[in-house]
Amino acid sequence: MSQTRNPEQHINEEPRNDFMDLMIGFGGFFGVLFLIFLVGVVIKLMIG
């Protein structure tokens, strides 16, 4: 118990690129919305 842990070491933290995760999230959400938009346009053109 004489061993003290420094909280600044971040032993359990996984090395991740937060900016890349954010861009993938935004890109995926934009892709889903764009797909919904395209389906709506196609349906509108088929109906008249």
N, C-alpha and C positions, 0 to 999 in steps of 0.2 A: 504494500500500500504506500510505499515511499515514492512510487513513481507518479509524477503529476503529468496530466495531459494538457497540452497547449490547445485551446479551442481554435487557434488560427491555422492549425495544420490541415484541417478538412480531410481527415483520414477516410471517411465514408463517402465523400463527394465524388461523383462520377465526372470525368472530364467530358464536357459537352460544349458544343458551340451553340449558345442560346440564340444568336442572330440567325444562324442557318435554320434552326428549329422554327423561329418566328416566320422566316421567309417561306418555308415549306408549308406552314399553316396558312398563311395569307394566300399563297399560290393555290393550295388545295381548295380553300373556300371560294376563291375567285373562279376556279375551274368548275365547281359545282354550280355556282350561280350562273355562269356563262352557259353551262349545259341546259339549265332550266330555261334560260332566255332563248336558246336556240330551239328547244322543243316547242316553246310557246310561239315562236315565229313560224315554224313549220306547220303547226296546227292552224295558225291564223291564215297562212297562205292556202292550205288545203280547204278550209271552210269557205274562204272567199273574201 
